[in-house]
């Protein structure tokens, strides 16, 4: 049941990413395993804003860059991938295994968490800043236009 619900939510997320041409991401926020937020945009600069936030909750395993990266697909990990994650994490991977990949670059990243939310919203960065957006917590937010969730009840 949970897996089916997650697949449906990920398909909706995937459709939004394709429709808005979003495939550039960076780690926007990480709160000690409780919450990992990826910010996404259609350009790799993140000069003025981002258009989507993907929030993973109760994160138990991360295998992705801490800087800017590209992904074009977010899906549930296969059984084979889950076994590999389990070996790599030595069992510290409770939750749902999400696979983030970019087919053209042949990159695959993994995040294991109890749930995932996403918000389609434009988040503007302060107009005059000297640091890149991923090094500053000062941002302004516009109202969310969409919110979707997939969460484990464990």
Buried (B, 14 or more C-beta within 10 A) or exposed (E): EEEEEBEEBBEBBBEBBEEBEBBBBBBBBBEEEEBBBBBBBEBEEBEBBBBBBBBBBBBBBBBBEEEBBBBBBBBBBEEEBBEBBBEEBEEEBBBBBBBBBBEEEEBBBBBBBBBBBBBBBBBEBEEEEEEBBBEEEEBEEEEEEEEBEBBBEE
